[in-house]
Amino acid sequence: MNISIFQQDVLLGDVKKNRENVTTWIDKVGQDKHIDSVFLPELWSSGYAFQDLKRIADEAEETNAVFAEKAKQYNLHVFGGSIVTNRENKYYNTAHIFNKEGALVHKYDKTHLVPMLDEPTYFQQGDHAPHTFTLDNLNFGLIVCYDLRFPELARMLTLQGAEVLVVPAAWPKARTSVWLHLLQARAIENQVYVIGINRVGGDDQTEYGGHSVIIDPRGDILLEAQGSEATITAQLKREDVYRIREDVPSLKNRRPELYE
C-alpha cells in the first residue's frame, strides 16, 4: 500500500478554511494514481477551539460527506484524522476512516483525554475499546494522540491482528522527543508499522511539533517530516511485518498467564 501523510497547519476554529486546505491537498495527491491512502492529523478541521464546539461539530456531517466524495473520486482510502462530533449534546474527539468506495469503515472516539490541554473539561471520553479494520489486505488499528502513552491499546490491537498502527495527533513541540520515542517503542514492541501524523502551527495554548513519521516493524524511521507543513509518502509491505516477527519472535514468546 502506498500512503501519503499531510502534516498540516491548522487555523483555530476555521472549519471551512481548514477543509478547503485539505480538499486542495487531496485533489493534488489524488492525481498520483499510485497513492492508495491519505492521512490527516488530530482535530485538523478546528484545533482546540473549545468555545465554538457546537458550531464546529455541526460541520462534521458535511466534512464526512466531502471525504466520502473524494475517496470515490480518487479511489483513495481516507484516514480523516479526527474531528469534533456531537452526540446527545456531548462532544467527542472522533476519528473517521473511509474506503475507496466512500463508505465509512471505521469510527473511533479518543479514549484518553489530555488534562494538560483541558480536553476532559470539554470532551467526553470514548467508552468503546478500539478494534482493527482491514483495507487492501492490511489490518489497521487506530488510536489518537494521548492514547499513545498507554501501551495497552497498541498491544490489544496487535493481538487482534493489527499490522499497521495509525496515530493522528496534535502533539506539542515541547515534547517532540517523547512523541518520537513512543511511536518507535510501539513499533518495536508490537512489530507493526506505525504511522504518526502530527500537526504544526500553534494556538493560544500550545505550539505543535510536526515530525510526522512512518516507522517500519523493526522500529526504524523510514521517513520523517520536520516542523513545517509537509507531505510524506511511503510504501507499506505486509510481508515486512511477518519477516521481522519471524526473525525476532517476541510476540510468540509472550507469557500472558504471568502478566495479570
C-alpha positions, 0 to 999 in steps of 0.5 A: 500500500502506498500512503501519503501523510499531510502534516498540516497547519491548522487555523483555530476554529476555521472549519471551512478554511481548514477543509478547503486546505485539505480538499486542495491537498487531496485533489493534488495527491489524488492525481498520483494514481499510485497513492492508495491512502491519505492521512490527516492529523488530530482535530485538523478541521478546528484545533482546540477551539473549545468555545465554538464546539457546537458550531464546529461539530455541526460541520462534521456531517458535511466534512464526512460527506466531502471525504466520502466524495473524494475517496470515490473520486480518487479511489483513495482510502481516507484516514480523516484524522479526527474531528469534533462530533456531537452526540446527545449534546456531548462532544467527542474527539472522533476519528473517521476512516473511509474506503475507496468506495466512500463508505465509512469503515471505521469510527473511533472516539479518543479514549484518553483525554489530555488534562494538560490541554483541558480536553476532559473539561470539554470532551467526553471520553470514548467508552468503546475499546478500539478494534482493527479494520482491514483495507487492501489486505492490511489490518489497521488499528487506530488510536489518537494522540494521548492514547499513545502513552498507554501501551495497552491499546497498541498491544490489544490491537496487535493481538487482534491482528493489527499490522499497521498502527495509525496515530493522528495527533496534535502533539506539542513541540515541547515534547517532540522527543517523547512523541518520537520515542513512543511511536518507535517503542510501539513499533518495536514492541508490537512489530507493526508499522506505525504511522504518526501524523502530527500537526504544526502551527500553534494556538493560544495554548500550545505550539505543535511539533510536526515530525510526522513519521512512518516507522517500519516493524523493526522500529526504524524511521523510514521517513520523517517530516520536520516542523513545517507543513509537509507531505510524506509518502511511503510504501507499506509491505505486509510481508515486512511485518511477518519477516521481522516477527519471524526473525525476532519472535517476541510476540510468540514468546509472550507469557500472558498467564504471568502478566495479570 
